Amino acid sequence: MKTQFETTTDLQSLPLPPGIPILGNLLQLEATRLHLILEDWSRRYGDFYRLKVAARTALVVSDWRAVSEILRARPETFRRFSSIETVFGDMGISGVLSAEGEQWYRQRKLTMRAFDPGHLRNYFPSLVKITERLRQRWLRAAEQGESIDILADLMCYSLDVTAGLAFGSEINTIDGKDAALQKSLDMIFPAINRRLNTPFPYWRYFKLPSDHALDNNLRTLRDKVDTFIVQTRVRMNADSSLFDQPRNLIEAFVAVRDQPDSEFTDEDVYGNVFTTLLVGADSTANVFAWISYFLCEDYDVQAAVQAEAAAVLEDQTVLQDFGRISSLRYIEAVAQEAMRLKPSGPVVFLEAKCDTMVGHVSVAQGTPILALMRLGGLDSQNFPDPQRFDPKRWDGTSNHAEMGASAKRIVMPFGAGPRLCPGRYLALLQIKMLASMLGRNFIMERVDQVSIEERFKFTMEPVNLKVKLTKR
């Protein structure tokens, strides 16, 4: 791998946080605080250090240049942890998130097609409808003086949007329908995170109560996803043109699966439907929950969001014109700044596919690599006063030299390289719709001043974030 570093260091010569015999650092790696622990060690031991987990040695890297090189060298030189593929496989899930090699290439093409801007434009009327549904939910809460768990509402919103766009199926978790689907999805990422941090796959031999609960939730999800697939086949058999011109992700996968001599299986269809529901709902909801937190902390920023929303939406309660999405420039800057400080994916779990270099460090084939995504964005050399929430860094009005394309290369909220997040356009569209609806209709404040903690569950979410809305 090409590197910007001039010297070469062997992995075994890097600093190592003190651990205990045999287990190494294993007992120090608390699953829900993993990113915070790794970031703290990076501040102590540098941008490159190693971990020992039982018999394995891993490289931890936080230098944004090296992280960028790693991400851009996928999938040829680096891959996701092989254990991710194993954990997903044990859960009966095989989709583009965990796929590697040729399987990933095939599935990626179909996934990218489903989330391109053209499909988003066609889906926009449905997005307006779902956003209005959430506005009505929040309006009722405001009129009754209720506090809301905003992350839970955002998860429902994102799930409804993702199901509609990717599967052509309308669900309504915002109003409490399909609640079992949402409840089941809530368990998956914590279970994945827990199993990834377990050195021995004990669940293959015996199961704890949490594993039995996971199996029950996976069955619930399987039933729901199978229903989506059955409905899609009925729809496509009634209109054969959909095999040649599928309108969404699930139709594209079914069309390829049902071709003679197809390399895809029903499990591929199920796995991609499942992972799209899981990732699409979780990551966007977390990003906007953190945006909500920052709006509550800085009323000047909230007022600026309200002003832009009023100017763009005028007398509308929800944006109705897809063409005006690009006018929400300050809201996009708010999103970029929130993702700098609170990225949905603060750790990327990777593995070297061959003997190679990571920055100035030589690593052997199979070496686990933990890429820390946030610290480049918190470096004062890249962002002056880096702990301050300042959307002007991104809105074109800042005089800071580091702003613009270079800043996006440092922060990388959607990754980089060939495995750049295929749902990034949908995520930003949802964020703009939500922020403009919120700013146009409500004033938001925190219910109390308890500490808002970061919880890692493969993605990063806020804990204890309760808000109260007042109608404008």
Buried (B, 14 or more C-beta within 10 A) or exposed (E): BEBEBEEEBEBEEBEBBEBEEEBBBBEBBEBBBBBBBBBEBBEEBBBBBBBBBEEEBBBBBBBBBBBBBBBBBBBEBBBBBBBBBBBBEEBBBBBBBBBBEEBBEBBBEBBBBBBEEEBBEEBBEBBBEBBBBBBEBBBEBBEEEEBBBBBBBBBBBBBBBBBBBBBBBEBBBBEEEBEBBBEBBBBBBBBBBBBBBBEEEEBEEEEEEEBEBBBEBBEBBBEBBBEBBEBBBEBBEEEEEBBEEBBBBBBBBBBBBBEEEEEBEEBBBBBBBBBBBBBBBBBBBBBBBBBBBBBBEBEEBBEBBBEBBBEBBEEBBBBEEBEBBEBBBBBBBBBBBBBBBBBBBBBBBBBBBEEBBBBBBBBEEEBBBBBBBBBBBBBEEBBEEBEEBBBBBBBEEBEBEBBEEEBBEBBBBBBBBBBBBBBBBBBBBBBBBBBBBBBBBBBBBBBEEEEBEBBBBBBBBBEEBBBBBEEE
